Amino acid sequence: MVILLNGIPADTTLEALTGFLAEHGLADAHDAQLLPGDGSAPAASFRLDVSAAEAEAVVKALRGKFWNGSELQPQLLVLGS
């Protein structure tokens, strides 16, 4: 399952992102990436090998958390095949 993490701090590095995920019990997250954009809405994504229900629980746990002064707005991405 892919989780989109909106609202990350603008100066976030990939190292900082993976560290944040590990600190929040998500050390098994993989394929983390900072998403390109104009900097007005910094975002990242990462993948977890879990069920949709477990991924939704992660989204709920992260929603509204503050990280370096930025409020996180995660969402579960459902990708069709």
C-alpha positions as CSV (number, residue, x, y, z in Angstrom):
1,M,0.0,0.0,0.0
2,V,1.2,3.5,-0.8
3,I,0.8,6.3,1.6
4,L,1.0,9.9,0.4
5,L,2.3,12.3,3.1
6,N,1.3,15.8,2.5
7,G,2.4,18.8,4.5
8,I,5.9,17.7,5.2
9,P,8.4,20.5,6.1
10,A,9.8,22.1,2.9
11,D,13.4,21.4,3.8
12,T,12.8,17.6,4.4
13,T,15.5,15.3,3.2
14,L,15.0,11.6,2.3
15,E,17.2,10.7,5.3
16,A,15.0,12.8,7.6
17,L,11.9,11.2,6.2
18,T,13.1,7.7,6.7
19,G,14.2,8.6,10.2
20,F,10.8,10.1,11.0
21,L,9.1,6.9,9.7
22,A,11.4,4.7,11.8
23,E,10.8,6.8,14.9
24,H,7.0,6.2,14.4
25,G,7.3,2.5,14.1
26,L,7.4,2.4,10.4
27,A,11.0,1.2,9.9
28,D,9.7,-1.4,7.4
29,A,8.5,1.4,5.0
30,H,10.2,1.3,1.7
31,D,10.3,3.1,-1.7
32,A,10.2,6.4,0.2
33,Q,10.5,9.4,-2.0
34,L,10.2,13.1,-1.9
35,L,7.7,14.2,-4.6
36,P,8.6,16.9,-7.1
37,G,6.7,20.2,-7.1
38,D,7.1,23.9,-6.9
39,G,7.6,23.8,-3.1
40,S,4.2,25.2,-2.3
41,A,2.9,21.9,-1.1
42,P,5.8,19.6,-0.1
43,A,4.9,15.9,-0.1
44,A,6.4,12.5,0.1
45,S,5.2,8.9,-0.4
46,F,6.2,5.6,0.9
47,R,5.1,2.0,0.6
48,L,4.1,-0.5,3.3
49,D,3.5,-4.2,2.7
50,V,0.3,-4.3,4.8
51,S,-3.4,-4.7,4.3
52,A,-5.6,-1.8,3.4
53,A,-7.0,-1.8,6.9
54,E,-3.5,-1.7,8.5
55,A,-2.4,1.1,6.1
56,E,-5.6,3.1,7.0
57,A,-4.6,2.7,10.7
58,V,-1.2,4.2,9.9
59,V,-2.8,7.1,8.0
60,K,-5.1,7.8,11.0
61,A,-2.1,7.6,13.4
62,L,-0.1,10.1,11.4
63,R,-3.0,12.5,10.5
64,G,-2.6,15.8,12.3
65,K,0.9,15.0,13.8
66,F,3.3,17.9,13.7
67,W,6.8,17.4,12.4
68,N,9.2,20.3,12.5
69,G,6.4,22.8,12.7
70,S,4.4,21.3,9.8
71,E,1.0,19.5,10.2
72,L,1.0,16.2,8.3
73,Q,-1.9,15.2,6.2
74,P,-1.4,11.6,5.1
75,Q,-3.7,9.7,2.7
76,L,-3.9,6.2,1.4
77,L,-3.4,5.9,-2.3
78,V,-5.4,3.2,-4.0
79,L,-3.8,2.4,-7.3
80,G,-5.7,0.5,-9.9
81,S,-4.1,-2.0,-12.2
